[in-house]
Every structure is written in structure tokens, then in C-alpha cells.
Amino acid sequence: MGVGISAHRLASAVARENAVGTIASVDLRHHHADLMAQCKDVRDRTVLDRLNLIALDREVRMAREQSVGRGAIAVNVMKAVDQHAGLVRQACESGADAIVMGAGLPLDLPDLCAGYPDVALIPILSDARGVAIVLRRWLRKNRLPDAIVIEHPRHAGGHLGANRIEDLNDPRFEFDRVIDEVALAMRDLQLESERIPLIAAGGISTPARMREVLALGYAAVQLGTAFAVTTEGDAHPNFKQVLAGAQPHDIVEFISVAGLPARAVRTVWLDRYLRRESVLKQEAADWAEKKLPPDPQGRCSGALQCLTTCGLRDGIATIGQFCIDTQLAAALRGELARGLFFRGAGSVPFGTAIRPVRDLIDYLVSGRMPADLAAA
């Protein structure tokens, strides 16, 4: 879940290099001053949802215009986001080339895109079992994925494709095992003749690692953190420096307010939250014991009600207890004391240096480090 981190500027820069640039669809109004002015002091969710759809439309159209016909523009929509159906439809209407969906099984994605047969549908999954479930359901709809992202939860950033933190290192997520087991699932479903490309994601930040996963049979790779810290990244420079400067001991896993394991930099805000987490969960448990009538509007601090399931809003004491939209928006603005800075576990290619998208792609493809960094 990236509020504004990858918008039209980053997505179009990636596309101009003949790659797939992805726009994160959640709460893009933060990039549009006029929309932010319209939602000031507004707690009507329908108004906020409408403004975010306007923002998504603008971002997709600007990305397509600035990509000058090269590459492709995808839109990432989290299944766990309550407005996911509206965001998918808007992305299709606005001209997205592909919809990428994770953070839950995207079983309804073919239905949502039924009127847009030319839009590529790309689920994000982490193991062969999830792939098989999606394939079986989509077969009933006479649709197959155009590609599948296989995200390794031990390496990726943000929300992760495992049910528990203890599962992040499970061998079932290893890239070599997943690709073999997906081939078996395809055979069982009599889909051997179908060539569904698999895209490896998580922990890929060097040309050598990219070559390794491609040699396993993956058709492509997906990177998140490495692109988020590029010059064209849509976030504040402070955001990029936090991610680029983080060391392994700065990165932590925890249970998000969405109920999913997540990975982020242990900043001032996150450190404070984790130290108070048990107290906040007890407060949620106490609230639940009172059996008060549901009050989602009152308990949602931002009024957006962005998630289908929210620990804070719904009083679920076993999962996170913070407003994820508020904290991610603060990170977008570079607010170190208030932001939640999602990040992958590994290093980024250029260390603390903030470089253009072109340098990053050239390094991954050719193995050539930018001359000034190579000489340093």
C-alpha cells in the first residue's frame, strides 16, 4: 500500500524506458492541491472516494501522455482496499494498460474488467497454492491471467503475502520451488499449453540476482523500493533518504492494521507505535467487550474507511491499531516523526545516492554502474 509513492511521474519515467510503470491507486488526491482543498474538514466518505477517483483518472492520463507511447502503464489496486472495485473500473476507463492486484486473492478481477478485454490482468501471489486457487476461479470466468507476480514475502516491502510473521521464511515461497509447483498446478488444470509469464518480485536489486531468477524460468522481475528512491519517485526527498539510508537493523516486520504482515523502516513514529502496541490492542479489546454498536465513521480517524478490514476502525485487538492512510500520507510528505515508511528488506542498488530511473534500468540490464558511482 503506497499512498502517492508511485504516481504519474515515476510510472511514466519507467514506461519511457520501455518497461512497465505502475501507479499505486490508493488515495492519490494528496498529489492534487485542488482536490485536497475540496476535502478539507470533509468526513463524507462518498465525497472522499469521488475525489480519489478523479485523482486516479488524472494520474493515469498524465502518465500515458508523458510516457509518449513507450512501455506500459499499470495500476496497482489492493484487494484489501474497500474501494478496490471502483478503483479498478476507473483505471480501466482512464486508459491503464494493466491492473495489478495483491493484498488478497483477486478472485473478482475478471468481472471488474469484463468490459475491457485489452487491459492485462496481473494478480500478485506468493505461493503455488494461491496461484492454483486464482486459476481455478478465473477458468470459470473464461479468463486467465496475462501474467502473475510472485512476490517473496521474506524480501518484499509493505504488505506481505503470508498470513503470519512466522511464515515469512517458509520454503514454499522460494522462487525455484514456486515456479516448479506452479508448473504442476498448470498441468493438473490442463493448462500446459498456456504461456502465463511469471514475474519475480522481492529481493532483486542487482543484475546478478536478476539473471538468477530469469534463469529459473521467470519472464521478468518487479522492483519496488529501488524505483521509489529514484529521482523521479513521486515522494518527498526525505522519504527517499529514509529508504535509501536504512540499514538491515533499521527494518522491522509487524502486523498491519489490515491484518497482514508488513515490512517498514523503524522510524520515530513506528518505534513509538510498536512500544505502545500492546496497550493499544488492549484498548481495542476493552472497546469490543463493551459490545457497542458499530461506529465505523466515528472510529475512522481519516473518514476514508480505506480498508475492508481495519484493526483500528473495527476494534480488532489482534491486529494493528493505527490509521494507515494518515501515516502513509505523512511519509509521502517526508514527515519523519509521523510517517510509516514501507520498504523491502534488501539493499538498494546505488546505496544512499538518488539516481534517475534510466540509470537504474541501465544498471540492471547491462550491469554498468553509473560512472561517477563506480569511481567513488
FENNOR-V982411 format. One record per helix or strand of 3 or more residues. SS is the DSSP state (A for helix, B for strand). FROM is the first residue (numbers start at 1). TO is the last residue. If there is no record, write none. Layout:
SS;FROM;TO + SS;FROM;TO
This chain:
A;8;16 + B;20;24 + A;28;31 + A;33;38 + A;45;66 + B;72;78 + A;84;94 + B;98;102 + A;109;112 + B;120;125 + A;128;140 + B;147;151 + A;165;167 + A;171;173 + A;175;188 + B;197;201 + A;207;215 + B;220;222 + A;225;228 + A;237;245 + A;248;250 + B;251;255 + B;261;265 + A;268;289 + A;296;299 + A;311;314 + A;324;332 + A;357;366 + A;371;375
